[in-house]
């Protein structure tokens, strides 16, 4: 049910030891970035290294970026924002820092803003809610409409600007009972205010923060003693006269049931964990009380109950319309038996509704992700419990899976340094689809654990595929990264998943298809890389992403000739005319166009020549490979029956032909065997014939023998380009499909061959020219320019722009934050690129 995918450890530090008393924190963003802390202390200078923040992307865990945070005390909280691009850190001295990517690189971070409550340790931290809440309806997973599977829930932001736009900021709770709020104004200024949670301030050892649909904030707090009540407070944030204002109100509190049980009254003296079950539900809370050796966990729910009326008033005649007075009261939902001492708790982030119907839905659909919470224990084990009933759904024993390899080489030393304690997780976090757990143990190692979507139940292949498909669709709609779903995809599932995903996508309305058009290509490409049989299709999907981007960029340069703009743009008219005109002569197609709409200045056209050249080379490559269409493993096969993509290529050739009349230097360059050959006319004629065969996608026709024969002659007429489809992906996902866990080391790249090593010649060949995949430029065999690579697809591009023209800079700005596939960028040294 749970298996270790990989373990990443630090290089041996003979002069360092671990400090068991230092708490560790970890946070997993929706973009699959993980931030965590360690508990190293250097013995030479007694320097505490727990002030460092380490950030990795899950696909390249060895490429760790360690931030010297500047915190003077141990970091107590880490919190990602809703976009997964900014990180909050807080420490034991009341310092809060907001971190952002430098140059949009995942391995380069800088502190942007910060606030402080001097000398008052932070115990809870959260970004203000932006009002976006999505509900995932498991019972409708068989529906064909994404809008029914994933619906937007009415939810108010914590604070709004003019026009209802959510205001950004964060909220923290301190150990002395203060709540502090910092608001980010649109101009970059910071508004900060602090207020006591209640009139009688008391010590807050543990706290958690949740949000209500009405825009309020609820804070749960305890002084750490199980005999004291767990207090709840409503916090309202507002801006009055350019100043931040905080209003607090006391809500109903509760006592843990174990303290009222005569047998257990003194058995669990301390509350060690306090968590709301979900961030957007302030009415269900999880509590854990512990002793030195054992723990007990309780789940509570806030309910409305009728207020009992005294007997004196029960017999009077009620007034018409009078309702029984209601009060809010905490009621225990469930509790565990005595457990091993809990060391960490992780709650699922998947937004399924949490009610008693979950049990029925889970049994009917066999869909378990998001239903379980994880408890890590001091004996090294991890249990998944149902988050309402607290029944055990699965158990993971660290010693049997990852521990077997750990014990052989280093356990005696580790046990001595740990003071005899077993290896156990000090912090634990679920991924955003609840299909993976990340934990940092008491020796500073990071463990990535697969969590089976079946939770140990026997599922048939169709049910398992349906669940994985459902989660892939969820990631596609939300924009979250789907890396953790790929952990459970075996090579034999890839083809079925890609086909089913395409079928579901085609059932959506036209507007939604347009929104998701590039995202589904990125998902398909990620899936196809997992199998050697479909690796070539991954090349096709990436090429299509680049094709769509170039086509939309070139069309955006067109402007209507007259000011009274017609209903259709020049780009739309070009598409319409090219679709109607089936002539194979490019010059005859040009006659039907208003060529004045294509008039552009020379410099923009010349600067885009490298993109135009890629289009020309791509057309030549596709046509030259038409005779080899029986070989499905060759890149480009997917385009030969893709009428929409062939039509797009045809439109661009017409557009480039017109521009070539104005600026011949922008035309693609071909090396022909004959001096008087019109290469563009030849390629357009063959491309049109191929497009006519696949124009009707419901009834595609095979190319006739005459077209195949002409394409066979192309290599003797034109020099074929060497298409650099995709750099070899150095990520981890293709290397962990087997059940064996990998042992990795931070800062040392992992270079074993992938599962699909047989297909690596498709992507690149050693010693060949390296290509800037976005600018379509050759960088040489050993580039000296500093580069960046996509964390998802491995696409490489230069970090600094060599271009000075505005047109090319606009193209580069489109990809400044994300790759074509939507992945994040990471800096790579010149020798690697």
C-alpha positions in Angstrom: 0.0 0.0 0.0 2.9 2.3 0.8 6.4 2.0 -0.8 9.4 4.2 -0.7 10.2 5.7 -4.1 13.4 7.3 -3.1 15.5 8.4 -0.1 17.7 11.5 -0.4 20.4 12.0 2.2 23.1 14.6 3.0 26.8 14.1 2.4 28.5 12.6 5.5 29.3 15.4 8.0 31.9 14.1 10.5 31.9 17.4 12.3 28.2 17.7 12.6 25.6 16.0 14.8 21.8 16.0 15.0 19.8 17.8 17.7 16.7 15.7 18.6 15.1 18.5 20.4 14.9 20.8 17.3 11.5 20.4 15.5 11.6 20.0 11.8 9.1 21.5 9.4 8.2 20.6 5.8 5.8 22.1 3.2 4.7 20.7 -0.2 3.5 23.2 -2.8 0.9 22.6 -5.6 3.8 22.9 -8.1 5.6 20.0 -6.5 8.2 22.0 -4.7 9.2 20.8 -1.2 10.6 23.2 1.4 12.1 21.6 4.6 14.5 22.2 7.4 17.1 20.0 9.1 18.4 19.7 12.6 22.2 19.8 12.1 24.5 21.5 14.5 28.1 22.0 13.6 30.4 20.9 16.5 33.4 23.0 15.4 31.8 26.4 15.9 28.5 25.3 17.5 26.8 26.9 14.6 23.1 25.9 14.3 22.3 24.9 10.7 18.6 24.5 11.4 18.2 28.1 10.3 18.7 26.9 6.6 15.7 26.4 4.4 16.1 23.7 1.8 14.0 23.7 -1.4 13.8 20.9 -4.0 11.6 20.0 -6.9 10.4 16.4 -6.6 11.7 15.5 -10.1 15.3 16.5 -9.2 15.6 15.9 -5.5 19.4 16.0 -5.5 19.4 19.5 -6.9 18.7 21.1 -3.5 18.8 24.9 -3.0 19.7 25.8 0.6 18.8 29.3 1.7 20.7 31.0 4.5 17.4 32.3 5.8 18.8 34.9 8.2 16.5 33.7 10.9 18.1 34.0 14.3 16.1 31.1 15.9 14.9 27.7 14.9 12.4 27.9 12.0 9.0 26.8 13.3 6.7 27.2 10.3 6.9 27.0 6.5 3.9 27.8 4.3 3.5 27.9 0.5 1.0 30.3 -1.1 -1.9 29.1 -3.3 0.1 29.5 -6.5 3.1 27.5 -5.1 5.6 30.2 -6.1 6.0 32.0 -2.8 7.0 30.7 0.6 6.6 32.0 4.1 9.0 31.1 6.9 8.7 32.0 10.6 11.0 31.3 13.6 11.2 31.2 17.4 12.0 34.9 17.6 8.8 36.2 15.9 10.5 36.9 12.5 8.4 36.1 9.4 9.9 36.2 5.9 8.3 36.0 2.5 10.5 34.3 -0.2 10.1 34.5 -3.9 11.9 33.0 -6.9 14.8 35.0 -8.2 14.5 35.2 -12.1 11.7 32.6 -11.8 14.1 29.8 -11.0 13.2 27.1 -8.5 16.8 26.9 -7.4 17.3 30.6 -6.8 15.3 32.4 -4.0 15.3 35.8 -2.3 13.5 37.4 0.6 10.9 39.9 -0.7 9.1 41.1 2.4 8.9 40.3 6.1 7.3 41.2 9.4 8.1 40.5 13.0 6.7 40.3 16.5 10.0 40.7 18.3 10.9 37.9 20.8 7.5 36.2 20.4 7.8 32.8 18.8 5.4 31.9 16.0 3.4 28.7 16.5 1.0 28.9 13.5 1.3 30.6 10.1 -1.0 30.9 7.0 -1.6 32.9 3.9 -4.9 34.7 3.8 -7.5 32.9 1.7 -8.0 34.1 -1.9 -11.6 32.9 -2.1 -10.9 30.1 -4.6 -12.3 26.8 -3.5 -12.9 23.8 -5.7 -15.0 20.8 -4.7 -14.1 17.3 -6.1 -17.2 15.1 -6.5 -16.1 11.5 -6.3 -19.7 10.2 -6.8 -19.7 12.0 -10.3 -16.3 10.6 -11.4 -18.2 8.8 -14.2 -19.7 12.0 -15.6 -18.5 13.3 -19.0 -18.6 17.0 -17.8 -15.6 18.4 -16.0 -18.0 21.1 -14.5 -19.9 18.3 -12.7 -16.8 16.5 -11.4 -15.0 19.6 -10.2 -17.2 22.6 -9.1 -16.3 26.0 -7.8 -17.7 26.5 -4.3 -18.9 29.9 -3.1 -16.2 31.1 -0.8 -15.3 34.6 0.3 -11.7 35.9 0.5 -10.3 36.8 3.9 -10.0 40.4 2.7 -11.0 42.1 -0.6 -9.7 45.2 -2.4 -11.8 47.5 -4.6 -13.9 45.4 -7.0 -13.8 42.3 -4.9 -10.2 41.3 -5.8 -8.7 39.3 -2.9 -6.0 41.1 -0.9 -2.8 39.2 -0.3 -1.2 38.8 3.0 -0.5 36.4 5.9 -1.6 35.7 9.4 0.4 34.3 12.3 -0.3 33.2 15.9 2.4 33.7 18.6 3.2 31.8 21.7 2.0 34.7 23.9 -1.5 34.6 22.4 -1.1 37.4 19.8 -2.5 37.2 16.3 -0.5 39.3 13.8 -1.6 40.1 10.2 0.5 41.5 7.4 -1.3 42.8 4.2 0.5 43.2 0.9 -0.8 46.4 -0.8 -0.8 46.5 -4.6 2.0 49.1 -4.5 4.2 46.6 -2.6 3.8 48.3 0.8 3.1 46.1 3.9 0.3 46.9 6.4 0.9 45.1 9.7 -1.2 44.9 12.9 -1.3 42.7 16.0 -4.1 41.9 18.4 -4.6 39.7 21.4 -6.7 36.6 20.7 -8.7 37.3 23.9 -8.6 39.8 26.8 -6.8 37.4 29.1 -3.7 36.5 27.2 -2.3 33.1 27.9 0.5 30.8 26.6 -0.2 29.2 23.2 1.9 26.1 22.7 0.0 24.8 19.6 -2.3 26.6 17.2 -3.8 26.1 13.7 -5.7 28.3 11.3 -8.8 27.7 9.1 -11.1 29.8 7.0 -14.9 30.1 6.7 -17.0 30.6 3.6 -18.0 34.0 4.9 -14.4 35.4 4.8 -13.7 34.9 8.5 -10.6 33.2 10.0 -10.8 30.7 12.9 -7.8 30.0 15.1 -7.6 26.9 17.4 -5.2 27.2 20.3 -4.1 25.2 23.3 -1.5 25.8 26.0 -0.1 22.3 25.5 -1.8 20.7 28.6 -4.5 18.1 27.9 -6.3 19.2 31.1 -6.8 22.7 29.7 -9.5 23.6 27.2 -8.8 23.8 23.4 -9.9 27.4 22.6 -11.3 28.6 19.3 -11.4 32.2 18.1 -13.0 34.0 15.2 -10.7 36.6 13.6 -12.0 39.3 11.3 -9.5 41.4 9.3 -10.3 44.7 7.7 -8.7 47.9 6.5 -9.9 51.2 8.0 -8.3 54.5 7.0 -5.3 52.8 5.4 -4.7 50.9 8.6 -5.1 47.2 9.3 -7.7 46.3 11.9 -8.2 43.0 13.7 -11.3 42.0 15.6 -11.4 38.7 17.6 -14.3 36.8 19.2 -14.3 33.8 21.4 -16.0 30.7 20.1 -17.1 27.5 21.9 -14.2 25.5 23.3 -13.7 21.8 24.1 -11.9 19.5 26.5 -10.3 16.3 25.2 -12.3 13.2 26.1 -9.2 11.4 27.3 -9.0 13.9 30.2 -12.5 13.1 31.3 -11.9 9.3 31.2 -10.9 8.2 34.8 -8.6 5.5 33.4 -6.7 7.9 31.0 -7.0 11.2 32.9 -3.3 11.4 33.8 -2.0 9.0 31.1 -1.6 11.7 28.4 -0.6 14.9 30.0 0.4 16.9 26.8 -1.4 17.9 23.6 1.2 17.4 20.9 -0.7 17.9 17.7 -3.6 20.2 16.8 -4.9 20.4 13.2 -8.1 21.4 11.5 -9.0 18.5 9.1 -9.0 20.9 6.1 -8.0 24.5 5.6 -11.5 25.5 4.5 -13.4 23.6 7.2 -13.2 25.2 10.7 -15.8 22.8 12.1 -13.7 19.6 12.3 -10.5 19.3 14.2 -7.9 16.6 15.0 -6.2 16.4 18.4 -3.4 14.2 19.6 -2.5 13.9 23.3 0.8 12.1 24.3 2.9 10.8 27.1 6.6 9.8 26.8 5.7 6.5 25.3 2.1 6.6 23.9 -0.5 8.7 22.2 -4.2 8.9 21.5 -5.9 10.8 18.7 -9.4 12.3 18.7 -11.5 13.8 16.0 -14.1 16.5 16.9 -16.9 18.2 15.0 -18.8 21.5 15.7 -22.5 21.1 15.5 -25.6 23.1 15.9 -27.8 21.8 18.7 -31.1 23.0 20.2 -30.8 24.7 23.6 -32.8 22.7 26.2 -35.6 24.8 27.7 -36.5 24.7 31.5 -39.6 22.7 32.4 -41.4 25.9 33.5 -41.4 27.2 29.9 -42.0 24.0 28.1 -45.8 24.0 28.5 -46.5 27.6 27.4 -48.0 28.0 24.0 -45.4 28.8 21.4 -45.5 32.0 19.4 -46.2 31.5 15.7 -42.9 31.3 13.8 -40.8 31.0 17.0 -37.8 28.6 16.6 -36.0 26.7 19.3 -32.8 28.6 20.3 -29.7 26.9 18.8 -26.1 26.8 20.1 -22.8 25.6 18.7 -21.3 22.7 20.5 -18.2 20.5 19.9 -19.0 16.8 19.7 -16.5 13.9 19.5 -16.7 12.0 16.2 -14.2 9.3 16.9 -11.1 8.4 18.9 -8.3 5.8 18.5 -7.2 3.2 21.0 -3.8 3.7 22.7 -1.1 4.1 20.0 2.6 4.3 19.9 3.9 7.8 20.5 3.0 10.0 17.5 5.9 12.0 16.0 4.2 13.7 13.0 0.7 14.2 11.4 -0.1 14.8 7.8 -3.6 15.7 6.5 -4.8 15.3 2.9 -5.2 18.3 0.7 -7.6 16.7 -1.9 -10.9 18.7 -1.5 -13.4 15.9 -1.2 -16.4 16.6 1.0 -15.9 15.2 4.5 -19.1 13.8 5.8 -20.4 10.4 6.8 -21.4 9.7 3.2 -17.6 9.4 2.4 -17.6 5.9 3.7 -20.5 4.9 1.4 -18.9 6.8 -1.6 -15.5 5.1 -0.9 -17.1 1.6 -0.8 -19.2 2.3 -3.9 -16.5 3.8 -6.1 -13.4 2.3 -4.4 -11.9 5.8 -4.5 -9.7 6.3 -1.4 -7.3 9.2 -2.1 -8.0 12.1 0.2 -9.9 10.0 2.8 -7.0 9.1 5.0 -4.7 11.1 7.3 -1.2 9.9 8.1 0.4 9.4 11.5 4.1 8.9 11.9 5.2 7.1 15.1 8.5 7.0 17.1 9.0 3.3 16.2 9.5 4.4 12.5 6.1 3.2 11.2 3.4 5.3 9.5 -0.3 4.6 9.6 -3.1 5.9 7.3 -6.3 6.4 9.3 -9.7 7.3 7.9 -10.0 11.0 8.7 -13.5 10.7 10.2 -13.8 7.3 11.8 -10.0 7.0 12.5 -10.0 3.4 11.4 -6.7 2.1 10.1 -6.6 2.0 6.3 -3.0 1.0 5.9 0.4 0.6 7.7 3.9 1.3 6.5 6.9 -0.1 8.4 10.0 1.9 7.6 12.3 -0.9 8.7 10.9 -3.4 6.1 11.1 -1.2 3.0 13.6 1.6 3.1 15.2 0.5 6.3 16.5 -2.8 4.9 19.1 -0.9 2.8 19.7 1.6 5.5 20.6 -1.0 8.1 23.2 -2.7 6.0 25.5 0.2 5.5 25.1 2.6 8.3 22.6 1.9 11.1 25.0 1.3 14.0 26.6 4.8 13.5 23.2 6.4 13.0 21.8 4.8 16.1 24.7 6.0 18.2 24.4 9.5 16.9 20.7 9.5 17.5 21.1 8.6 21.1 19.7 5.1 20.6 16.5 6.3 19.0 15.0 4.5 16.0 14.7 6.3 12.7 11.4 8.0 12.6 9.8 10.9 10.8 9.8 14.3 12.5 7.7 15.9 9.9 5.3 14.6 7.2 3.3 16.1 4.3 0.8 14.8 1.8 1.0 15.7 -1.9 -1.9 17.6 -3.5 -3.6 14.5 -4.8 -2.8 12.5 -1.6 -0.9 9.8 -3.7 2.5 10.5 -2.1 3.9 11.4 1.3 7.2 13.2 2.0 8.9 12.9 5.3 12.1 14.1 6.9 13.5 11.7 9.5 15.5 12.4 12.7 18.7 11.9 10.6 17.9 14.6 8.1 17.0 12.2 5.3 14.1 13.0 3.0 11.8 10.1 2.1 9.4 10.0 -0.8 6.7 7.4 -0.2 4.1 6.3 -2.7 0.6 6.0 -1.3 -1.5 3.5 -3.3 -4.8 4.9 -4.6 -6.4 1.5 -3.7 -5.2 1.7 -0.1 -4.4 -2.0 -0.2 -7.7 -3.0 -1.6 -7.8 -5.4 -4.6 -8.9 -3.3 -7.6 -9.3 -4.4 -11.2 -7.2 -2.5 -13.8 -10.2 -0.5 -15.2 -11.1 0.9 -11.8 -7.5 1.8 -11.1 -7.2 3.5 -14.5 -10.4 5.4 -13.8 -9.1 6.7 -10.5 -5.8 7.8 -12.0 -7.7 9.5 -14.9 -9.9 11.3 -12.5 -6.9 12.7 -10.6 -5.2 13.7 -13.9 -8.3 15.6 -14.9 -8.3 17.3 -11.5 -4.7 18.4 -12.0 -5.5 19.6 -15.5 -8.5 21.7 -14.4 -6.7 23.2 -11.3 -3.3 23.7 -12.9 -1.6 21.6 -10.1 1.4 19.5 -11.0 0.6 15.8 -11.6 4.0 14.4 -10.8 2.6 12.4 -7.8 0.0 10.7 -10.1 2.8 9.6 -12.4 4.3 7.6 -9.5 1.5 5.1 -9.9 1.5 4.8 -13.7 3.1 1.6 -15.0 4.3 1.5 -18.7 1.4 -0.8 -19.6 -1.1 1.8 -18.5 0.2 4.7 -20.6 -1.6 4.1 -23.9 -5.0 3.5 -22.2 -4.6 6.6 -20.0 -3.7 8.8 -23.0 -6.6 7.6 -25.1 -9.1 7.9 -22.2 -7.9 11.4 -21.3 -8.3 12.5 -25.0 -11.8 11.0 -25.1 -12.8 12.9 -21.9 -11.3 16.1 -23.2 -13.2 15.9 -26.5 -16.5 15.7 -24.6 -16.0 19.1 -23.1 -17.4 22.3 -24.6 -15.4 24.3 -27.1 -14.5 27.1 -24.6 -13.1 24.7 -22.0 -11.2 22.7 -24.7 -9.5 25.9 -25.7 -8.5 26.7 -22.1 -7.1 23.2 -21.6 -5.6 22.7 -25.0 -1.9 23.1 -24.1 -2.3 21.6 -20.6 -3.6 18.3 -22.0 -0.7 18.1 -24.4 1.7 18.5 -21.4 -0.1 15.7 -19.5 0.0 13.4 -22.5 3.8 14.1 -23.0 4.5 13.3 -19.3 2.6 10.0 -19.6 4.3 9.0 -22.8 7.8 9.3 -21.4 7.0 6.5 -18.9 7.0 3.8 -21.6 9.5 3.0 -24.3 6.7 2.1 -26.6 5.2 5.6 -26.5 8.4 7.7 -26.0 8.2 9.0 -29.6 4.7 10.3 -29.0 6.1 12.4 -26.2 8.3 14.1 -28.8 5.2 14.8 -31.0 3.3 16.4 -28.1 6.2 18.7 -27.3 6.6 19.6 -30.9 2.8 20.4 -31.1 3.2 22.7 -28.0 5.9 24.6 -29.8 3.9 24.6 -33.1 0.8 26.1 -31.4 3.0 28.8 -29.6 4.7 29.8 -32.8 1.5 29.9 -34.8 -0.3 32.1 -32.2 2.7 34.4 -32.0 3.0 34.9 -35.8 -0.7 35.4 -36.2 -0.7 38.0 -33.4 1.6 40.2 -35.6 -1.1 40.6 -38.2 -3.2 43.8 -38.0 -6.4 44.8 -39.9 -5.7 47.3 -42.7 -8.5 49.7 -41.8 -9.5 51.0 -38.4 -13.2 49.8 -38.5 -12.1 46.3 -37.4 -14.3 43.6 -38.9 -15.8 40.7 -36.8 -12.9 38.4 -37.7 -9.2 39.1 -37.2 -6.7 38.7 -40.0 -5.6 35.5 -38.4 -9.1 34.1 -38.3 -9.7 35.0 -41.9 -6.4 33.3 -42.9 -7.6 30.1 -41.2 -11.0 30.3 -42.9 -9.6 30.9 -46.4 -7.0 28.2 -46.1 -9.6 25.7 -44.9 -11.8 26.4 -47.9 -9.1 26.7 -50.5 -7.8 23.2 -51.3 -5.5 24.4 -54.1 -2.0 22.9 -54.0 -0.4 26.0 -55.5 0.7 28.3 -52.7 0.6 31.4 -54.9 -3.1 30.8 -55.9 -4.0 30.6 -52.2 -2.2 33.9 -51.6 -4.4 35.6 -54.2 -7.5 35.2 -52.0 -5.9 37.0 -49.1 -5.8 40.8 -48.4 -2.1 41.0 -48.5 -2.1 44.5 -47.0 -3.0 43.0 -43.7 0.3 41.1 -43.8 2.5 44.1 -44.3 5.0 44.3 -41.5 8.3 46.2 -40.9 11.4 44.3 -41.8 13.2 44.1 -38.4 10.4 42.1 -36.6 10.3 39.6 -39.5 14.0 39.2 -39.6 14.3 38.6 -35.9 11.7 35.8 -36.0 13.5 34.0 -38.8 14.7 31.2 -36.4 11.1 30.4 -35.5 10.1 30.5 -39.2 13.0 28.2 -40.0 11.8 25.7 -37.4 8.4 25.6 -39.1 10.0 25.1 -42.5 12.3 22.3 -41.2 9.5 20.6 -39.4 7.3 20.5 -42.6 10.2 19.0 -44.5 11.0 16.4 -41.8 7.3 15.3 -41.6 6.9 14.9 -45.4 10.3 13.1 -45.7 9.2 10.6 -43.0 5.8 9.9 -44.6 7.1 6.7 -46.4 8.2 5.4 -42.9 4.8 5.9 -41.4 4.5 2.2 -40.6 7.1 2.6 -37.9 5.2 4.0 -35.0 8.2 4.6 -32.8 9.5 7.4 -35.1 8.9 11.0 -33.9 6.4 12.8 -36.2 4.1 9.8 -36.7 1.3 11.5 -34.6 1.2 14.5 -37.0 0.6 12.5 -40.2 -3.1 12.1 -39.4 -3.6 15.2 -37.3 -5.6 17.4 -39.7 -5.7 20.4 -37.3 -1.9 20.6 -37.0 -1.3 20.1 -40.7 -3.8 22.9 -41.4 -1.8 25.1 -39.0 1.5 24.4 -40.8 -0.2 25.2 -44.1 -1.5 28.5 -42.9 2.0 29.5 -41.6 3.6 28.6 -44.9 1.2 30.9 -46.7 1.8 33.7 -44.2 5.6 33.3 -44.5 5.4 33.2 -48.3 3.7 36.7 -48.3 6.3 38.0 -45.8 9.1 36.7 -48.0 7.9 39.1 -50.7 8.5 42.0 -48.3 11.6 40.6 -46.6 13.3 37.7 -48.4 15.7 37.3 -45.4 12.9 36.0 -43.2 12.2 33.0 -45.4 13.3 29.5 -44.3 16.5 28.4 -45.8 16.7 25.0 -47.7 19.7 23.3 -49.2 18.4 22.1 -52.6 20.2 20.0 -55.2 18.7 22.1 -58.0 19.3 25.9 -58.3 15.9 26.7 -59.9 13.7 24.7 -57.5 11.0 26.5 -55.5 11.3 24.5 -52.3 8.4 26.2 -50.5 6.0 25.6 -53.4 7.1 21.9 -53.5 6.6 21.4 -49.8 3.2 23.3 -49.8 1.9 21.1 -52.6 2.9 17.9 -50.8 1.6 19.2 -47.4 -1.7 20.1 -48.9 -2.1 16.6 -50.4 -1.4 15.1 -47.0 -3.8 17.5 -45.3 -6.6 16.6 -47.6 -6.2 12.9 -46.6 -6.6 13.7 -42.9 -8.9 16.8 -43.1 -11.9 14.8 -42.0 -10.6 13.3 -38.7 -13.6 11.0 -38.4 -12.8 9.3 -41.7 -9.1 9.7 -42.4 -7.7 8.3 -45.7 -4.4 6.8 -46.4 -2.0 8.9 -48.6 -2.1 7.7 -52.2 0.9 6.1 -53.7 1.8 9.1 -55.8 2.2 11.3 -52.7 4.3 8.6 -51.0 6.5 8.3 -54.1 7.0 12.1 -54.2 7.9 12.2 -50.5 10.4 9.3 -51.1 12.2 11.7 -53.6 12.5 14.5 -51.1 15.8 13.5 -49.6 17.3 13.6 -53.1 15.9 17.1 -53.7 16.4 18.8 -50.3 18.9 18.3 -47.5 16.9 16.9 -44.5 17.3 18.8 -41.2 18.4 17.0 -38.0 15.4 17.8 -35.7 16.4 18.1 -32.1 13.1 17.0 -30.6 13.7 17.0 -26.9 16.7 16.8 -24.6 17.2 13.6 -22.7 15.2 14.1 -19.5 17.4 13.7 -16.4 14.4 13.6 -14.0 13.7 10.8 -11.5 10.2 9.8 -12.6 11.3 7.3 -15.3 13.8 5.7 -13.0 11.4 4.8 -10.1 8.8 2.8 -11.9 10.1 -0.4 -10.4 9.3 -1.3 -6.8 12.9 -0.8 -5.6 13.6 2.5 -3.9 16.5 4.7 -5.0 19.2 6.0 -2.7 20.2 9.5 -3.6 22.5 12.2 -2.2 21.8 15.9 -2.1 24.0 18.0 -4.4 25.1 14.8 -6.4 23.2 14.2 -9.7 21.8 10.8 -10.2 23.0 9.4 -13.6 21.9 5.8 -13.9 20.1 4.9 -17.2 16.4 5.3 -17.3 13.8 2.5 -17.7 13.4 3.7 -21.3 17.1 3.8 -22.1 16.5 2.1 -25.5 14.6 5.1 -26.7 17.1 7.7 -25.6 18.5 8.1 -29.2 15.1 9.5 -30.1 15.6 12.4 -27.8 19.3 13.3 -28.4 22.6 11.7 -29.2 25.8 12.2 -27.2 28.2 14.7 -28.7 25.6 16.3 -30.9 24.7 19.9 -31.2 22.8 21.3 -28.2 19.7 23.3 -29.0 18.0 26.2 -27.3 14.5 24.6 -27.5 12.6 27.9 -27.1 14.6 30.1 -29.4 15.3 27.3 -31.9 19.0 28.2 -31.9 22.0 25.9 -31.9 24.3 26.4 -28.8 27.1 24.1 -29.9 28.3 20.8 -28.5 29.6 22.2 -25.2 27.7 25.4 -24.6 29.4 28.0 -22.4 26.2 30.1 -21.9 24.5 29.7 -18.5 21.2 27.9 -19.2 18.0 26.9 -17.5 16.0 23.7 -17.9 12.4 22.8 -17.4 11.8 20.7 -14.2 9.1 18.7 -16.1 10.2 18.1 -19.7 13.9 18.9 -19.6 13.6 21.6 -22.3 16.8 23.8 -22.2 17.1 27.4 -23.0 19.7 30.2 -22.4 19.2 32.1 -19.2 20.3 35.4 -20.8 18.7 36.6 -24.0 21.0 37.1 -27.0 18.3 39.0 -28.8 17.8 42.8 -29.0 14.7 43.0 -31.2 11.4 43.7 -29.5 9.6 40.9 -31.4 11.9 38.2 -30.1 11.9 39.7 -26.6 8.1 39.4 -26.6 8.4 35.8 -27.5 10.9 35.2 -24.7 8.7 37.0 -22.2 6.0 34.5 -22.8 8.2 31.8 -21.3 9.9 33.8 -18.6 7.9 32.1 -15.7 7.1 28.7 -17.2 8.2 26.3 -20.0 6.0 25.5 -23.0 4.6 22.5 -21.0 3.9 24.7 -17.9 6.9 23.3 -15.9 9.1 25.5 -13.8 12.6 26.6 -14.7 15.8 25.6 -12.8 19.3 27.0 -13.4 21.8 24.4 -14.8 25.5 24.9 -15.1 27.0 25.5 -18.5 28.8 22.1 -18.6 25.4 20.2 -18.1 23.5 22.1 -20.8 
